[in-house]
Amino acid sequence: MPPTRNAILICFAVKAESQYLRKLRPALSLLHTGIGKQNAEATLQSYLNRSQPELVVTSGFAGGLHPELKSSEVLFDRTGTHDIFDRLTRLPFKEGTFHCSTRIATTAEEKEALWRITRCDAIDMESVHIHRTTQAHQIPCLTLRAISDTAHENLPLDFNALMTPQMTINHLKLFGALCREPTKIPELIRFNRSITKTAQTLATAISQLIED
């Protein structure tokens, strides 16, 4: 049986990135791939075996590498051609480049080093792999991500050390890290508030871009 066709598929790594978009535009087709290369490729490939969208959007959070980028600023990159791409320049988004990493950049020093080496504007862990998977199916792809932490910010914790082999947060390790350094709790609360704002901004951006 040939795959069914849908207009647009929007991919996020985790539900925290898409929660406000789901409330704002419940009819949109969303796919949560999981974090990192293996999860992104496997989950998207499985979806494409069943359904063939006209456009795939890889969305979610990105860490800032360019020192002038601000928190919640929206960046885009694209491959292929699609009518929706014409709307990008009419909206308050910036075209940028994304470095796809195997780990989370957790310190300002690490982000500065990546900026010097790659000259990319932002960092994420899935977009390149999603673009490659869609190219194999000849489907246009758009990266549309919002900056969750700027180039000058340290993350409250080293989230790499808290990951399971399946690239999910190990909550027991998280609890242990906070018990060892309770001063990190206010930083984590502030960070959660910041990414909540970023998720809201991203939901509005996607809603503006995608017309019914």
C-alpha positions in Angstrom: 0.0 0.0 0.0 1.5 3.4 -0.9 2.0 5.9 1.9 -0.8 8.4 2.5 -0.2 12.1 1.8 -0.4 15.0 4.3 0.4 18.6 3.7 2.9 19.5 6.5 4.6 17.5 9.2 6.3 19.3 12.1 9.0 17.4 14.0 10.0 18.2 17.6 12.5 16.3 19.7 10.3 16.4 22.9 6.8 17.5 23.9 8.1 20.4 26.0 9.0 22.2 22.7 5.5 21.6 21.1 3.1 22.0 24.0 1.9 25.5 23.2 1.7 24.8 19.5 -0.6 21.8 20.2 -2.9 24.1 22.2 -2.8 26.9 19.5 -3.1 24.8 16.4 -4.5 21.3 17.4 -5.1 20.2 13.9 -1.4 20.3 12.8 0.4 17.0 12.3 3.2 16.8 14.9 5.9 14.1 15.3 8.0 13.8 18.5 11.2 12.1 17.3 13.3 12.0 20.5 16.7 13.6 21.0 19.7 13.1 18.7 20.6 11.4 15.4 19.4 7.9 16.0 16.0 8.8 17.4 15.4 11.5 14.8 16.3 9.3 11.8 14.5 6.2 13.0 11.2 7.9 14.1 11.0 10.0 10.9 11.8 7.1 8.6 9.1 5.1 10.3 6.6 7.9 9.7 7.6 8.4 6.1 7.1 4.7 5.4 3.4 5.3 6.3 2.7 8.8 5.2 4.2 11.2 2.7 4.0 14.9 3.6 4.5 17.7 1.1 6.8 19.5 3.6 8.7 18.6 6.8 9.5 21.2 9.4 12.2 20.4 12.0 11.4 22.6 14.9 12.1 23.1 18.6 14.8 24.8 20.7 18.4 25.7 19.6 21.3 27.0 21.5 22.7 30.3 20.4 26.3 30.3 19.0 26.2 33.7 17.2 27.0 36.2 20.0 24.3 38.7 18.8 21.4 36.3 18.9 18.8 36.9 21.7 16.7 34.5 23.7 13.6 33.3 21.9 14.8 34.7 18.5 13.5 32.5 15.6 15.9 31.2 12.9 15.3 29.3 9.8 17.1 27.2 7.2 15.6 25.3 4.2 16.3 22.7 1.5 14.2 22.1 -1.6 11.4 24.3 -2.8 7.9 24.9 -1.3 5.4 27.8 -1.6 5.6 28.3 2.2 9.2 29.4 1.9 8.1 32.7 0.2 6.4 33.7 3.5 9.6 33.4 5.6 11.1 36.7 4.6 7.8 38.5 5.3 7.9 37.4 9.0 10.3 38.5 11.8 12.6 35.5 11.4 16.3 35.4 10.6 17.9 33.1 8.1 20.7 31.2 9.8 22.9 28.2 9.9 22.7 25.3 12.3 25.5 23.1 13.7 24.2 19.6 14.4 25.9 18.2 17.5 26.0 14.9 19.3 25.9 16.6 22.7 24.3 19.6 24.4 26.5 22.7 24.5 26.1 23.6 28.2 28.6 26.4 28.8 29.3 29.8 27.2 32.9 28.7 26.7 31.8 25.6 24.7 29.5 27.7 22.6 32.1 30.3 21.9 34.5 27.6 20.8 31.9 26.1 18.5 31.1 29.6 17.0 34.8 30.1 16.2 35.1 26.6 14.6 31.8 26.3 12.7 30.7 29.9 12.3 27.2 28.5 12.6 24.5 30.7 14.2 22.9 28.0 16.4 23.3 24.4 17.6 20.8 21.6 17.8 20.9 17.8 17.7 18.4 16.7 15.0 17.9 19.1 12.1 20.7 17.9 9.8 19.6 14.3 10.2 16.0 15.2 9.5 17.0 17.2 6.4 19.0 14.2 5.1 16.1 11.8 5.7 13.7 14.0 3.8 16.1 14.6 0.9 16.2 10.8 0.4 12.5 11.0 -0.1 12.6 14.2 -2.2 10.6 16.1 0.4 11.3 19.8 1.0 12.5 20.5 4.6 12.5 23.6 6.7 14.3 24.2 10.0 12.5 26.7 12.2 13.9 26.9 15.7 13.9 29.4 18.6 16.9 30.2 20.7 16.5 28.7 24.2 19.8 29.9 25.5 22.2 32.5 24.1 25.8 32.2 23.4 26.6 34.0 26.6 24.6 31.7 28.9 25.6 28.7 30.9 22.9 26.0 31.3 22.0 25.3 34.9 23.2 21.7 34.7 25.3 19.5 32.5 22.3 17.8 30.9 24.7 15.4 29.0 25.6 13.7 32.3 21.9 13.2 33.0 21.0 11.4 29.8 20.1 7.7 29.4 21.5 5.8 26.4 18.2 6.4 24.7 18.7 10.2 25.1 16.1 10.9 27.7 16.6 12.6 31.1 17.4 10.1 33.9 15.2 11.7 36.6 17.1 9.8 39.4 20.4 11.3 38.2 18.6 14.7 38.0 17.4 14.4 41.6 20.9 13.4 42.7 22.5 16.3 40.9 20.1 18.8 42.6 20.7 17.2 46.0 24.5 17.6 45.6 24.1 21.2 44.4 20.9 22.6 45.8 21.9 26.1 44.7 21.2 24.9 41.1 17.5 24.7 41.9 16.7 28.4 41.4 18.8 28.4 38.2 16.9 25.5 36.9 13.6 27.2 37.7 14.7 30.3 35.9 15.8 28.2 32.9 12.4 26.4 32.8 10.6 29.8 32.8 12.8 30.9 29.9 12.2 27.9 27.8 8.5 28.1 28.5 8.6 31.6 26.9 10.6 30.2 24.0 8.1 27.5 23.4 5.3 30.1 23.4 7.2 32.3 20.9 7.9 29.3 18.7 4.2 28.3 18.7 3.2 31.8 17.6 5.9 31.8 14.9 4.8 28.5 13.4 1.1 29.5 13.5 2.0 32.8 11.6 3.9 30.9 9.0 1.4 28.1 8.4 -1.8 29.3 6.9 -4.9 27.2 6.8 
